[in-house]
Amino acid sequence: MLLTISGLPGSGTTTVSRILAERYRLEMVSAGEVFRSLAREYGMSLAEFGELAESDDSIDLKIDERQRQIANTRDNLILEGRLAGHMAGRALKVWIKAPVEVRVNRIAGRESGLFEEKLDETKEREASEATRYSSIYSIDIRDLSIYDLIVDSSKWDQYMVADIISCAIDTFSEEFCDKI
């Protein structure tokens, strides 16, 4: 089975992916963790690194090509990342959404920052990513038509969101899961 989990910053994609990876004993590959580690390696904030990525397509291309290769060569894994659904041709594709205020509260909590500061950073980051995805891949990140399931994580905690996704996974027979 190949599962992609995508969503905007703070929507809960990484947390839910970890829960599902443990539940189904799947490997998890996270584009966000790769991006954050690269930002640290460069000694930059996410916003600064995002600005660099706007002028250097190779950063996004490296991350996305790695996910594409993994999706095409391995099974029994979760690809987590904003564009994971676009990088994997054969997968059960999930988008996790939440209002910006909810997402920023989560980000501010995990990164120890003020709400207004994190709101500005999040808006800048999302605008930067939308610009890059459009220019590099002609992808409109707001177009959710490629996803099989869209879950609003502001309505449930991470375990309930994972349960909803599990219902979708478990609904499909093993035969069907082998084909996606």
NUMIKOL-408880 format. One record per residue (C-alpha): x, y, z; residue in three letters. Coordinates in steps of 0.1 Angstrom, whole numbers. Layout:
REM residues N
<node><east>X</east><north>Y</north><up>Z</up><type>ala</type></node>
...
//
This chain:
REM residues 180
<node><east>0</east><north>0</north><up>0</up><type>met</type></node>
<node><east>12</east><north>35</north><up>-8</up><type>leu</type></node>
<node><east>-5</east><north>64</north><up>11</up><type>leu</type></node>
<node><east>2</east><north>101</north><up>6</up><type>thr</type></node>
<node><east>-7</east><north>126</north><up>33</up><type>ile</type></node>
<node><east>-6</east><north>163</north><up>23</up><type>ser</type></node>
<node><east>-17</east><north>196</north><up>38</up><type>gly</type></node>
<node><east>-6</east><north>231</north><up>47</up><type>leu</type></node>
<node><east>18</east><north>238</north><up>76</up><type>pro</type></node>
<node><east>2</east><north>230</north><up>110</up><type>gly</type></node>
<node><east>-26</east><north>209</north><up>96</up><type>ser</type></node>
<node><east>-12</east><north>178</north><up>113</up><type>gly</type></node>
<node><east>2</east><north>158</north><up>84</up><type>thr</type></node>
<node><east>34</east><north>147</north><up>101</up><type>thr</type></node>
<node><east>17</east><north>138</north><up>134</up><type>thr</type></node>
<node><east>-11</east><north>118</north><up>116</up><type>val</type></node>
<node><east>14</east><north>102</north><up>93</up><type>ser</type></node>
<node><east>35</east><north>89</north><up>122</up><type>arg</type></node>
<node><east>4</east><north>75</north><up>139</up><type>ile</type></node>
<node><east>-6</east><north>57</north><up>107</up><type>leu</type></node>
<node><east>29</east><north>45</north><up>100</up><type>ala</type></node>
<node><east>30</east><north>29</north><up>134</up><type>glu</type></node>
<node><east>-5</east><north>15</north><up>131</up><type>arg</type></node>
<node><east>1</east><north>-2</north><up>97</up><type>tyr</type></node>
<node><east>38</east><north>-8</north><up>101</up><type>arg</type></node>
<node><east>46</east><north>14</north><up>72</up><type>leu</type></node>
<node><east>78</east><north>34</north><up>64</up><type>glu</type></node>
<node><east>73</east><north>72</north><up>65</up><type>met</type></node>
<node><east>91</east><north>97</north><up>42</up><type>val</type></node>
<node><east>85</east><north>133</north><up>51</up><type>ser</type></node>
<node><east>93</east><north>161</north><up>27</up><type>ala</type></node>
<node><east>88</east><north>187</north><up>55</up><type>gly</type></node>
<node><east>114</east><north>171</north><up>77</up><type>glu</type></node>
<node><east>138</east><north>171</north><up>47</up><type>val</type></node>
<node><east>131</east><north>208</north><up>40</up><type>phe</type></node>
<node><east>135</east><north>218</north><up>77</up><type>arg</type></node>
<node><east>168</east><north>199</north><up>80</up><type>ser</type></node>
<node><east>181</east><north>216</north><up>48</up><type>leu</type></node>
<node><east>171</east><north>250</north><up>63</up><type>ala</type></node>
<node><east>190</east><north>242</north><up>95</up><type>arg</type></node>
<node><east>220</east><north>230</north><up>74</up><type>glu</type></node>
<node><east>220</east><north>263</north><up>56</up><type>tyr</type></node>
<node><east>216</east><north>282</north><up>90</up><type>gly</type></node>
<node><east>183</east><north>298</north><up>79</up><type>met</type></node>
<node><east>148</east><north>301</north><up>92</up><type>ser</type></node>
<node><east>120</east><north>284</north><up>72</up><type>leu</type></node>
<node><east>110</east><north>318</north><up>58</up><type>ala</type></node>
<node><east>146</east><north>326</north><up>47</up><type>glu</type></node>
<node><east>151</east><north>291</north><up>33</up><type>phe</type></node>
<node><east>117</east><north>294</north><up>14</up><type>gly</type></node>
<node><east>129</east><north>327</north><up>-1</up><type>glu</type></node>
<node><east>161</east><north>310</north><up>-12</up><type>leu</type></node>
<node><east>141</east><north>281</north><up>-27</up><type>ala</type></node>
<node><east>121</east><north>307</north><up>-47</up><type>glu</type></node>
<node><east>153</east><north>316</north><up>-65</up><type>ser</type></node>
<node><east>169</east><north>282</north><up>-65</up><type>asp</type></node>
<node><east>145</east><north>256</north><up>-80</up><type>asp</type></node>
<node><east>170</east><north>228</north><up>-73</up><type>ser</type></node>
<node><east>160</east><north>227</north><up>-36</up><type>ile</type></node>
<node><east>124</east><north>218</north><up>-44</up><type>asp</type></node>
<node><east>134</east><north>196</north><up>-73</up><type>leu</type></node>
<node><east>157</east><north>175</north><up>-51</up><type>lys</type></node>
<node><east>130</east><north>170</north><up>-24</up><type>ile</type></node>
<node><east>103</east><north>162</north><up>-49</up><type>asp</type></node>
<node><east>124</east><north>139</north><up>-71</up><type>glu</type></node>
<node><east>133</east><north>119</north><up>-41</up><type>arg</type></node>
<node><east>97</east><north>114</north><up>-32</up><type>gln</type></node>
<node><east>88</east><north>105</north><up>-68</up><type>arg</type></node>
<node><east>115</east><north>79</north><up>-70</up><type>gln</type></node>
<node><east>105</east><north>64</north><up>-36</up><type>ile</type></node>
<node><east>68</east><north>63</north><up>-47</up><type>ala</type></node>
<node><east>77</east><north>45</north><up>-79</up><type>asn</type></node>
<node><east>100</east><north>20</north><up>-64</up><type>thr</type></node>
<node><east>87</east><north>10</north><up>-30</up><type>arg</type></node>
<node><east>56</east><north>-3</north><up>-13</up><type>asp</type></node>
<node><east>42</east><north>-1</north><up>22</up><type>asn</type></node>
<node><east>49</east><north>35</north><up>29</up><type>leu</type></node>
<node><east>35</east><north>69</north><up>36</up><type>ile</type></node>
<node><east>48</east><north>98</north><up>17</up><type>leu</type></node>
<node><east>41</east><north>130</north><up>37</up><type>glu</type></node>
<node><east>44</east><north>164</north><up>21</up><type>gly</type></node>
<node><east>27</east><north>192</north><up>5</up><type>arg</type></node>
<node><east>32</east><north>178</north><up>-30</up><type>leu</type></node>
<node><east>33</east><north>141</north><up>-21</up><type>ala</type></node>
<node><east>-1</east><north>135</north><up>-38</up><type>gly</type></node>
<node><east>13</east><north>150</north><up>-70</up><type>his</type></node>
<node><east>46</east><north>130</north><up>-68</up><type>met</type></node>
<node><east>29</east><north>96</north><up>-64</up><type>ala</type></node>
<node><east>9</east><north>83</north><up>-94</up><type>gly</type></node>
<node><east>-5</east><north>52</north><up>-76</up><type>arg</type></node>
<node><east>-16</east><north>60</north><up>-41</up><type>ala</type></node>
<node><east>-45</east><north>66</north><up>-18</up><type>leu</type></node>
<node><east>-41</east><north>104</north><up>-16</up><type>lys</type></node>
<node><east>-52</east><north>123</north><up>15</up><type>val</type></node>
<node><east>-53</east><north>160</north><up>22</up><type>trp</type></node>
<node><east>-56</east><north>173</north><up>58</up><type>ile</type></node>
<node><east>-69</east><north>208</north><up>62</up><type>lys</type></node>
<node><east>-75</east><north>232</north><up>90</up><type>ala</type></node>
<node><east>-83</east><north>270</north><up>92</up><type>pro</type></node>
<node><east>-51</east><north>292</north><up>93</up><type>val</type></node>
<node><east>-58</east><north>303</north><up>129</up><type>glu</type></node>
<node><east>-59</east><north>267</north><up>141</up><type>val</type></node>
<node><east>-27</east><north>258</north><up>121</up><type>arg</type></node>
<node><east>-8</east><north>288</north><up>134</up><type>val</type></node>
<node><east>-18</east><north>281</north><up>170</up><type>asn</type></node>
<node><east>-3</east><north>246</north><up>165</up><type>arg</type></node>
<node><east>29</east><north>260</north><up>149</up><type>ile</type></node>
<node><east>33</east><north>287</north><up>176</up><type>ala</type></node>
<node><east>29</east><north>260</north><up>203</up><type>gly</type></node>
<node><east>55</east><north>236</north><up>188</up><type>arg</type></node>
<node><east>80</east><north>264</north><up>178</up><type>glu</type></node>
<node><east>76</east><north>285</north><up>209</up><type>ser</type></node>
<node><east>66</east><north>317</north><up>192</up><type>gly</type></node>
<node><east>40</east><north>345</north><up>193</up><type>leu</type></node>
<node><east>8</east><north>339</north><up>173</up><type>phe</type></node>
<node><east>11</east><north>371</north><up>152</up><type>glu</type></node>
<node><east>48</east><north>364</north><up>144</up><type>glu</type></node>
<node><east>40</east><north>328</north><up>134</up><type>lys</type></node>
<node><east>9</east><north>340</north><up>114</up><type>leu</type></node>
<node><east>31</east><north>363</north><up>93</up><type>asp</type></node>
<node><east>57</east><north>336</north><up>88</up><type>glu</type></node>
<node><east>31</east><north>310</north><up>78</up><type>thr</type></node>
<node><east>15</east><north>334</north><up>53</up><type>lys</type></node>
<node><east>48</east><north>342</north><up>38</up><type>glu</type></node>
<node><east>58</east><north>305</north><up>37</up><type>arg</type></node>
<node><east>26</east><north>295</north><up>20</up><type>glu</type></node>
<node><east>28</east><north>323</north><up>-5</up><type>ala</type></node>
<node><east>64</east><north>313</north><up>-13</up><type>ser</type></node>
<node><east>55</east><north>277</north><up>-17</up><type>glu</type></node>
<node><east>24</east><north>284</north><up>-39</up><type>ala</type></node>
<node><east>46</east><north>306</north><up>-61</up><type>thr</type></node>
<node><east>73</east><north>279</north><up>-64</up><type>arg</type></node>
<node><east>48</east><north>250</north><up>-71</up><type>tyr</type></node>
<node><east>31</east><north>271</north><up>-97</up><type>ser</type></node>
<node><east>63</east><north>281</north><up>-115</up><type>ser</type></node>
<node><east>81</east><north>248</north><up>-112</up><type>ile</type></node>
<node><east>53</east><north>223</north><up>-118</up><type>tyr</type></node>
<node><east>22</east><north>244</north><up>-128</up><type>ser</type></node>
<node><east>5</east><north>231</north><up>-97</up><type>ile</type></node>
<node><east>-22</east><north>252</north><up>-79</up><type>asp</type></node>
<node><east>-18</east><north>240</north><up>-43</up><type>ile</type></node>
<node><east>-54</east><north>251</north><up>-37</up><type>arg</type></node>
<node><east>-68</east><north>226</north><up>-62</up><type>asp</type></node>
<node><east>-77</east><north>195</north><up>-41</up><type>leu</type></node>
<node><east>-93</east><north>175</north><up>-70</up><type>ser</type></node>
<node><east>-65</east><north>149</north><up>-70</up><type>ile</type></node>
<node><east>-72</east><north>138</north><up>-34</up><type>tyr</type></node>
<node><east>-93</east><north>107</north><up>-26</up><type>asp</type></node>
<node><east>-100</east><north>120</north><up>10</up><type>leu</type></node>
<node><east>-100</east><north>154</north><up>26</up><type>ile</type></node>
<node><east>-102</east><north>156</north><up>64</up><type>val</type></node>
<node><east>-105</east><north>188</north><up>85</up><type>asp</type></node>
<node><east>-82</east><north>183</north><up>114</up><type>ser</type></node>
<node><east>-97</east><north>212</north><up>134</up><type>ser</type></node>
<node><east>-127</east><north>191</north><up>141</up><type>lys</type></node>
<node><east>-109</east><north>161</north><up>156</up><type>trp</type></node>
<node><east>-77</east><north>153</north><up>174</up><type>asp</type></node>
<node><east>-48</east><north>136</north><up>157</up><type>gln</type></node>
<node><east>-59</east><north>101</north><up>167</up><type>tyr</type></node>
<node><east>-95</east><north>107</north><up>154</up><type>met</type></node>
<node><east>-81</east><north>120</north><up>121</up><type>val</type></node>
<node><east>-59</east><north>89</north><up>119</up><type>ala</type></node>
<node><east>-90</east><north>68</north><up>126</up><type>asp</type></node>
<node><east>-110</east><north>85</north><up>98</up><type>ile</type></node>
<node><east>-81</east><north>78</north><up>74</up><type>ile</type></node>
<node><east>-79</east><north>42</north><up>87</up><type>ser</type></node>
<node><east>-115</east><north>37</north><up>79</up><type>cys</type></node>
<node><east>-108</east><north>47</north><up>43</up><type>ala</type></node>
<node><east>-77</east><north>24</north><up>42</up><type>ile</type></node>
<node><east>-96</east><north>-5</north><up>57</up><type>asp</type></node>
<node><east>-126</east><north>-1</north><up>34</up><type>thr</type></node>
<node><east>-105</east><north>-11</north><up>5</up><type>phe</type></node>
<node><east>-97</east><north>-48</north><up>1</up><type>ser</type></node>
<node><east>-61</east><north>-60</north><up>1</up><type>glu</type></node>
<node><east>-65</east><north>-66</north><up>-36</up><type>glu</type></node>
<node><east>-74</east><north>-30</north><up>-42</up><type>phe</type></node>
<node><east>-47</east><north>-17</north><up>-20</up><type>cys</type></node>
<node><east>-21</east><north>-36</north><up>-40</up><type>asp</type></node>
<node><east>-32</east><north>-18</north><up>-71</up><type>lys</type></node>
<node><east>-30</east><north>17</north><up>-58</up><type>ile</type></node>
//
